[in-house]
Amino acid sequence: MMLLQPLDGDFPPGDRSHFYKLQPFAIALYTLQGIPMLWQGQEFADNYNLPSSGSARIELRRDTHWEDFYDEYGAPLIRLYRRLGFLRRNYPALRGRDSYYYYLQSLQGNQVIAYHRHAAATTAEPEQYVMTLLNFSDTAGTINVPFPKAGTWQEMIDADLRLLTISVAADGANQTITVPSNYGQVFVWPA
């Protein structure tokens, strides 16, 4: 039988001011294949200092700070996760198995990557594409990437705040897109 012992030291919460660096990872989590899984409060920038050794490293209780849900760091992440959940639920391409990573265009001198997801047409729903662009750097970055279908593509993460559309002239036509720092864009076709 193990007895609980008091742990040495006081462990203040970690620095949450860099919450915005989580955004491209959150976008990837919800737009890539597989089941999105959140871990220990990351959805509202929960952060703990982790001792380098000792029993506090594994035995310290790390409760979720629900009050962080509404503060200046948690609220933008909560909004992002809600938008991403909405997109995942409403766009079949984000739940399908068909995807393509633009390996030739991604990471060309910057930290911007691109991939698309696809859902074939069914009797109930039309064909759909979702193009995801992610920027993991601290500065805005551009990427020149071929969009798989001609027509109008609409950016959906910030669609509730502003309208951003791209007109693609032909299937596979390249478009140069600027992606904000530590963020991403999700374009849907048909818009």
BAFI-3210 file (N, C-alpha, C; in Angstrom, 3 decimals, decimal comma, padded with zeros to 6 digits):
// residues 191
n [1|2|3|4|5|6|7|8|9|10|11|12|13|14|15|16|17|18|19|20|21|22|23|24|25|26|27|28|29|30|31|32|33|34|35|36|37|38|39|40|41|42|43|44|45|46|47|48|49|50|51|52|53|54|55|56|57|58|59|60|61|62|63|64|65|66|67|68|69|70|71|72|73|74|75|76|77|78|79|80|81|82|83|84|85|86|87|88|89|90|91|92|93|94|95|96|97|98|99|100|101|102|103|104|105|106|107|108|109|110|111|112|113|114|115|116|117|118|119|120|121|122|123|124|125|126|127|128|129|130|131|132|133|134|135|136|137|138|139|140|141|142|143|144|145|146|147|148|149|150|151|152|153|154|155|156|157|158|159|160|161|162|163|164|165|166|167|168|169|170|171|172|173|174|175|176|177|178|179|180|181|182|183|184|185|186|187|188|189|190|191]
n.u [000,837|000,586|001,402|000,228|002,367|003,329|004,163|007,229|007,925|006,497|004,427|003,940|001,467|002,074|003,328|000,842|000,629|001,489|-000,480|-001,481|000,217|-000,694|-002,729|-002,347|-001,867|-004,226|-005,986|-004,945|-005,424|-008,212|-008,681|-007,230|-006,985|-008,549|-009,529|-010,242|-008,556|-008,465|-006,241|-005,952|-006,871|-005,808|-007,380|-008,110|-005,720|-004,515|-001,853|000,946|003,786|006,340|008,048|011,531|012,379|011,700|009,011|006,900|006,754|005,277|003,204|001,851|-001,181|-002,990|-005,277|-007,945|-008,317|-011,086|-011,861|-010,199|-011,390|-012,752|-010,957|-008,493|-006,750|-007,865|-010,460|-010,178|-009,144|-011,160|-013,202|-012,016|-011,833|-014,565|-015,470|-013,968|-014,992|-017,615|-017,109|-015,985|-018,129|-020,055|-019,000|-018,486|-016,077|-014,086|-014,336|-013,884|-011,853|-010,117|-007,314|-004,737|-001,399|000,433|003,372|005,467|005,047|004,851|006,549|008,587|011,081|009,757|007,414|004,999|002,389|000,381|-002,627|-005,227|-008,589|-011,068|-014,370|-016,253|-019,011|-022,286|-025,510|-026,942|-025,348|-023,323|-020,124|-017,174|-014,526|-011,919|-009,524|-006,656|-004,526|-001,660|000,230|003,091|004,894|006,250|005,740|003,775|003,150|003,585|002,176|002,257|-000,031|-001,681|-005,121|-007,577|-010,055|-011,893|-013,542|-015,347|-013,880|-014,339|-013,152|-013,381|-012,859|-012,817|-015,207|-017,453|-016,697|-015,598|-015,747|-013,993|-013,011|-011,817|-011,237|-010,878|-009,559|-009,247|-009,307|-006,836|-005,354|-002,826|-002,696|-001,657|-001,392|-001,569|-000,855|-001,814|000,387|001,162|-001,313|-004,083|-005,850|-008,947|-010,290|-013,253|-014,791|-017,636|-018,232]
n.v [-001,181|002,143|005,214|008,526|011,204|014,515|016,808|018,258|021,726|024,493|024,699|026,815|027,886|027,434|029,558|031,074|032,874|032,405|031,154|031,352|029,976|027,429|027,303|026,538|023,822|022,939|023,360|021,561|019,196|018,906|018,855|016,907|013,365|010,892|010,598|013,447|014,271|015,733|016,930|017,175|019,918|021,488|022,774|025,235|026,481|025,525|025,130|023,739|023,942|021,583|019,631|018,747|016,358|013,822|012,975|014,730|015,069|012,970|012,523|014,826|016,467|017,697|019,719|020,720|024,038|025,574|028,213|029,424|029,234|031,516|033,639|036,012|034,419|031,882|032,209|032,899|030,460|028,664|029,614|028,989|026,147|025,537|026,459|024,745|022,251|022,569|022,751|020,222|018,553|019,375|019,207|016,744|016,054|016,451|014,296|012,107|009,600|010,295|012,075|014,510|015,486|018,324|017,967|018,961|021,700|022,520|023,797|025,305|027,051|028,323|027,949|026,869|024,707|022,588|020,803|018,747|017,594|015,243|014,442|012,175|012,448|011,592|009,955|011,571|013,838|016,394|016,300|017,201|019,344|020,176|022,474|022,856|025,137|025,714|027,657|027,600|029,421|032,490|034,643|035,966|033,844|032,772|030,579|028,761|026,973|024,254|024,295|021,805|021,925|023,919|027,048|028,769|029,125|029,125|030,574|029,150|029,119|031,682|032,600|033,493|035,969|037,416|037,639|035,659|034,751|032,720|032,674|030,168|029,489|027,168|023,559|022,393|024,723|026,973|028,866|031,666|032,038|033,930|033,122|033,782|034,351|031,697|030,391|029,341|028,427|027,343|026,298|025,766|023,885|023,024|026,517]
n.w [000,000|-000,912|000,508|000,337|-000,056|000,906|-001,678|-002,698|-003,061|-004,907|-007,676|-010,065|-012,488|-016,017|-018,708|-020,460|-022,463|-025,033|-026,466|-029,042|-030,694|-030,702|-032,523|-035,415|-035,040|-033,866|-035,986|-037,836|-036,410|-036,558|-039,291|-040,573|-041,430|-039,351|-035,858|-034,030|-031,067|-027,924|-025,401|-022,026|-021,435|-023,488|-025,307|-024,333|-023,784|-021,440|-019,173|-017,611|-015,483|-015,579|-013,372|-013,531|-012,448|-009,948|-007,612|-008,007|-010,695|-011,758|-009,970|-009,314|-009,122|-011,790|-012,355|-014,549|-015,473|-015,452|-015,450|-017,239|-019,635|-020,434|-020,502|-021,832|-023,297|-023,519|-024,684|-027,541|-028,490|-027,802|-029,466|-031,955|-031,801|-031,639|-034,159|-035,803|-035,019|-035,924|-038,705|-039,205|-038,605|-040,487|-043,080|-045,288|-046,579|-044,702|-043,108|-044,594|-046,327|-048,324|-049,194|-049,896|-049,687|-050,374|-051,146|-052,724|-052,804|-050,184|-047,274|-048,536|-048,021|-046,020|-043,299|-044,123|-044,930|-047,086|-047,789|-049,171|-048,717|-049,742|-050,749|-052,436|-054,737|-053,649|-053,563|-051,902|-051,394|-052,956|-054,740|-052,908|-051,893|-049,615|-048,882|-047,006|-045,453|-043,623|-041,342|-039,552|-038,621|-037,182|-038,758|-041,459|-044,230|-047,648|-050,103|-053,093|-054,602|-056,280|-056,834|-056,673|-058,088|-060,420|-059,923|-057,286|-054,177|-050,710|-047,730|-044,534|-041,727|-040,601|-041,581|-040,267|-039,454|-041,590|-045,197|-047,368|-050,447|-053,161|-056,580|-058,846|-061,947|-063,571|-063,343|-061,170|-061,288|-060,261|-057,253|-055,428|-052,087|-049,109|-045,862|-042,576|-039,730|-037,462|-037,797|-039,841|-042,868|-044,164|-047,001|-048,844|-051,414|-053,263|-052,844]
ca.u [000,000|001,371|000,857|000,476|003,283|003,293|005,155|008,085|007,913|005,272|004,520|003,015|001,044|003,002|003,042|-000,224|000,564|001,826|-001,579|-001,718|001,054|-001,463|-003,778|-002,192|-001,964|-005,658|-006,582|-004,508|-006,092|-009,588|-008,823|-006,539|-007,708|-008,529|-010,444|-009,594|-008,530|-007,881|-005,501|-005,743|-007,094|-005,122|-008,321|-008,120|-004,352|-004,096|-000,421|001,580|005,224|006,594|009,353|012,436|012,522|011,035|007,657|005,940|006,665|004,233|002,129|001,193|-002,507|-003,070|-006,693|-008,276|-008,745|-012,239|-011,945|-009,413|-012,297|-013,254|-009,978|-007,976|-006,033|-008,747|-011,616|-009,922|-008,985|-012,494|-013,868|-011,409|-012,258|-015,986|-015,555|-013,431|-015,975|-018,710|-016,660|-015,813|-019,463|-020,884|-018,366|-018,101|-014,680|-013,236|-014,529|-013,597|-010,529|-009,343|-006,561|-003,482|-000,463|001,205|004,746|006,374|004,802|004,931|007,835|009,570|011,703|008,932|006,795|003,623|002,083|-000,947|-003,193|-006,676|-009,439|-012,059|-015,499|-016,907|-020,460|-023,177|-026,891|-027,462|-024,505|-022,442|-018,685|-016,689|-013,098|-011,505|-008,086|-006,173|-003,218|-001,228|001,480|003,635|005,937|005,847|005,466|002,879|003,863|002,824|002,346|001,668|-000,529|-002,771|-006,428|-008,013|-011,264|-012,201|-014,727|-015,173|-013,523|-014,578|-012,439|-014,453|-012,551|-013,237|-016,368|-018,415|-016,153|-015,340|-015,898|-012,781|-013,190|-010,804|-011,766|-009,907|-009,976|-009,292|-008,905|-005,395|-004,692|-002,104|-003,096|-000,721|-002,180|-000,818|-001,452|-001,367|001,332|000,617|-002,742|-004,341|-007,056|-009,638|-011,124|-014,205|-015,413|-018,125|-018,437]
ca.v [000,000|003,365|006,370|009,786|012,092|015,875|017,038|019,408|022,855|025,075|024,653|027,801|027,558|027,831|030,768|030,830|033,985|031,940|030,282|031,450|028,998|026,175|027,375|025,674|022,421|022,667|023,269|020,273|018,134|018,746|018,758|015,715|012,116|010,343|011,139|014,496|014,029|016,829|016,400|017,890|021,351|022,246|023,558|026,618|026,877|025,127|024,881|023,500|023,699|020,192|019,469|017,922|015,029|013,664|012,437|015,718|014,943|012,009|012,426|016,109|016,554|018,835|019,934|021,641|025,345|025,956|029,671|029,832|029,150|032,835|034,720|036,523|033,378|030,747|032,532|032,720|029,042|028,055|029,984|028,211|024,743|025,453|026,574|023,522|021,203|022,837|022,372|018,760|017,946|019,768|019,003|015,331|015,899|016,416|013,009|011,043|008,973|010,756|013,297|014,670|016,451|018,986|017,861|019,793|023,115|022,798|024,018|025,845|028,241|028,854|026,888|026,758|023,438|022,532|019,501|018,814|016,434|015,104|013,526|011,924|012,681|010,483|010,264|012,611|015,031|016,593|016,196|018,297|019,447|021,115|022,769|023,395|025,769|025,952|028,401|027,355|030,401|033,718|035,663|035,516|033,134|032,518|029,284|028,673|025,599|024,007|023,941|020,693|022,175|025,283|027,627|029,630|028,486|030,055|030,308|028,862|029,303|033,027|032,982|034,203|037,306|038,097|036,801|035,537|033,750|032,631|032,168|029,324|029,497|025,827|022,479|022,305|026,020|027,442|030,092|032,088|032,408|034,360|032,531|034,523|033,655|030,807|030,228|028,555|028,724|026,160|026,689|024,716|023,905|024,302|027,533]
ca.w [000,000|-001,034|001,206|-000,343|000,642|000,364|-002,712|-002,440|-003,989|-005,434|-009,126|-010,639|-013,848|-017,079|-019,468|-021,427|-023,411|-026,369|-026,872|-030,478|-031,381|-030,774|-033,545|-036,595|-034,624|-033,688|-037,318|-038,385|-035,667|-037,018|-040,745|-041,061|-041,246|-038,009|-034,860|-033,241|-029,626|-027,156|-024,271|-020,776|-021,415|-024,528|-026,089|-023,878|-023,447|-020,097|-019,221|-016,316|-015,428|-015,255|-012,734|-014,332|-011,848|-008,656|-007,584|-008,501|-012,147|-012,125|-008,982|-009,093|-009,721|-012,702|-012,659|-015,628|-014,968|-016,261|-015,532|-018,398|-020,775|-020,811|-020,416|-023,107|-024,021|-023,759|-025,530|-028,980|-028,802|-027,730|-030,716|-033,034|-031,677|-031,990|-035,616|-036,396|-034,775|-036,860|-040,049|-039,267|-038,578|-041,628|-044,377|-045,404|-047,011|-043,501|-042,433|-045,551|-046,326|-049,466|-048,919|-050,630|-049,116|-051,417|-050,655|-053,515|-052,533|-048,744|-046,604|-049,479|-047,444|-044,936|-042,503|-044,599|-045,580|-047,702|-048,140|-049,390|-048,425|-050,804|-050,582|-053,726|-054,757|-053,299|-053,955|-051,007|-051,316|-054,112|-054,518|-052,083|-051,582|-048,570|-048,970|-045,743|-045,486|-042,246|-041,188|-038,227|-038,323|-036,501|-039,763|-042,524|-045,286|-048,860|-050,742|-054,423|-054,580|-057,238|-056,282|-057,521|-058,883|-060,836|-059,300|-056,134|-052,912|-049,598|-046,481|-043,587|-040,300|-040,205|-042,392|-039,425|-039,214|-042,860|-046,378|-048,173|-051,491|-054,208|-057,843|-059,541|-063,346|-064,176|-062,437|-060,977|-061,457|-059,075|-056,578|-054,393|-050,907|-047,931|-044,665|-041,386|-038,848|-036,437|-038,062|-041,028|-043,608|-044,670|-048,143|-049,219|-052,733|-053,765|-051,797]
c.u [000,882|000,676|001,188|001,333|003,125|004,422|005,937|007,875|006,531|005,428|003,501|002,591|002,069|002,542|002,004|-000,271|000,928|000,769|-001,745|-000,868|000,372|-002,413|-003,528|-002,283|-003,427|-006,340|-006,206|-005,256|-007,493|-009,736|-008,056|-007,405|-007,575|-009,500|-009,724|-009,677|-007,819|-007,259|-005,367|-005,802|-006,421|-006,085|-008,537|-006,807|-003,977|-002,631|000,110|003,081|005,413|007,974|010,227|012,623|011,730|009,602|006,619|005,777|005,528|003,049|001,378|-000,143|-002,587|-004,519|-006,847|-008,813|-009,878|-012,393|-011,161|-010,232|-012,639|-012,211|-009,422|-007,234|-006,953|-009,863|-011,318|-009,749|-010,320|-013,266|-013,340|-011,863|-013,738|-016,172|-015,087|-014,373|-017,163|-018,323|-016,553|-017,173|-020,230|-020,276|-017,830|-016,639|-013,741|-013,404|-014,178|-012,166|-009,609|-008,644|-005,289|-002,673|000,389|002,667|005,726|006,237|005,006|006,375|008,928|010,136|010,869|008,305|005,318|003,454|000,651|-001,340|-004,671|-007,321|-010,552|-013,146|-016,173|-018,406|-021,199|-024,575|-027,463|-026,653|-023,612|-020,970|-018,200|-015,177|-012,910|-009,993|-007,670|-004,756|-002,844|000,110|001,948|004,694|005,355|005,621|004,513|003,704|002,967|003,140|001,627|001,266|-001,642|-004,058|-007,052|-009,207|-011,402|-013,463|-014,367|-014,936|-013,712|-013,811|-013,473|-014,111|-013,055|-014,441|-017,425|-017,958|-015,964|-015,506|-014,595|-013,002|-012,042|-011,490|-010,644|-010,408|-010,133|-008,889|-007,386|-004,644|-004,047|-002,666|-002,034|-001,536|-001,222|-001,566|-000,931|-000,451|000,608|-000,892|-002,912|-005,608|-007,619|-010,601|-011,978|-014,715|-016,459|-018,471|-019,910]
c.v [001,244|004,492|007,631|010,680|013,495|016,045|018,305|020,482|023,292|025,136|025,612|027,372|028,059|029,105|030,459|031,890|033,570|030,981|030,243|030,460|027,629|026,137|026,510|024,182|022,020|022,506|021,941|019,115|017,856|018,575|017,587|014,482|011,648|011,055|012,208|014,177|015,178|016,266|017,432|019,407|022,140|023,117|024,961|026,990|026,596|024,724|024,726|023,436|022,268|020,085|018,514|016,531|014,984|013,210|013,435|015,632|014,004|011,994|013,731|016,135|017,839|019,011|020,881|022,921|025,869|027,460|030,203|029,821|030,532|033,938|035,071|035,475|032,212|031,031|032,402|031,246|028,313|028,361|029,137|026,754|024,580|025,529|025,285|022,338|021,337|022,389|020,861|018,061|018,196|019,528|017,581|015,123|015,814|015,123|011,828|010,538|009,504|012,073|013,321|015,782|017,025|019,075|018,717|021,278|023,477|022,968|024,482|027,157|028,912|027,670|026,740|025,414|023,470|021,079|019,687|017,498|016,429|014,134|013,391|012,184|011,411|010,843|011,404|013,910|015,150|016,382|017,416|018,188|020,440|021,252|023,438|023,916|026,123|026,673|028,250|028,381|031,635|034,881|035,092|034,868|032,895|031,125|029,340|027,222|025,420|023,608|022,909|020,969|023,657|025,757|028,495|028,796|029,521|029,612|030,209|029,084|030,650|033,519|033,719|035,641|038,111|037,103|036,833|034,415|033,833|032,071|031,430|029,134|028,107|024,791|022,416|023,614|026,460|028,760|030,403|032,658|032,848|033,866|033,297|033,679|032,855|030,616|029,360|029,024|027,410|026,643|025,497|024,970|022,808|025,231|027,704]
c.w [000,000|-000,305|000,429|000,536|000,080|-000,654|-002,407|-003,494|-004,408|-006,950|-009,725|-012,037|-014,857|-017,767|-020,544|-022,519|-024,837|-026,918|-028,383|-031,268|-031,468|-031,974|-034,779|-036,253|-034,421|-035,036|-037,969|-037,720|-036,211|-038,526|-041,349|-040,841|-039,803|-037,086|-034,049|-031,749|-028,938|-025,891|-023,162|-020,877|-022,508|-025,318|-025,544|-023,209|-022,005|-020,160|-017,806|-016,482|-014,975|-014,621|-013,540|-013,754|-010,542|-008,770|-008,100|-010,015|-012,547|-011,176|-008,744|-009,831|-010,553|-013,146|-013,842|-015,010|-015,853|-016,381|-016,732|-019,687|-021,311|-020,794|-021,790|-023,923|-024,392|-024,743|-027,027|-029,365|-028,760|-029,004|-031,872|-032,977|-032,015|-033,499|-036,285|-036,184|-035,715|-038,271|-040,199|-039,351|-039,882|-043,001|-044,480|-045,829|-045,809|-042,710|-043,332|-045,453|-047,416|-049,129|-049,755|-049,981|-050,246|-050,989|-051,457|-053,185|-051,064|-048,287|-047,561|-048,937|-046,369|-044,203|-042,848|-045,303|-046,121|-047,943|-048,426|-049,002|-049,460|-050,378|-051,947|-053,612|-054,378|-053,785|-053,117|-051,045|-052,545|-053,732|-053,745|-051,887|-050,449|-048,674|-047,668|-045,917|-044,051|-042,229|-039,745|-037,829|-037,642|-037,461|-040,805|-043,620|-046,486|-049,382|-052,082|-054,618|-055,609|-056,507|-057,215|-058,422|-059,218|-060,127|-058,118|-054,887|-051,809|-048,360|-045,371|-042,118|-039,813|-041,003|-041,575|-039,140|-040,493|-044,003|-047,174|-049,173|-052,488|-055,436|-058,562|-060,966|-063,945|-063,134|-062,364|-061,154|-060,148|-058,571|-055,534|-053,246|-049,803|-046,705|-043,445|-040,494|-037,777|-036,585|-039,298|-041,711|-044,140|-045,745|-048,556|-050,629|-052,785|-052,615|-051,506]
res [m|m|l|l|q|p|l|d|g|d|f|p|p|g|d|r|s|h|f|y|k|l|q|p|f|a|i|a|l|y|t|l|q|g|i|p|m|l|w|q|g|q|e|f|a|d|n|y|n|l|p|s|s|g|s|a|r|i|e|l|r|r|d|t|h|w|e|d|f|y|d|e|y|g|a|p|l|i|r|l|y|r|r|l|g|f|l|r|r|n|y|p|a|l|r|g|r|d|s|y|y|y|y|l|q|s|l|q|g|n|q|v|i|a|y|h|r|h|a|a|a|t|t|a|e|p|e|q|y|v|m|t|l|l|n|f|s|d|t|a|g|t|i|n|v|p|f|p|k|a|g|t|w|q|e|m|i|d|a|d|l|r|l|l|t|i|s|v|a|a|d|g|a|n|q|t|i|t|v|p|s|n|y|g|q|v|f|v|w|p|a]
***
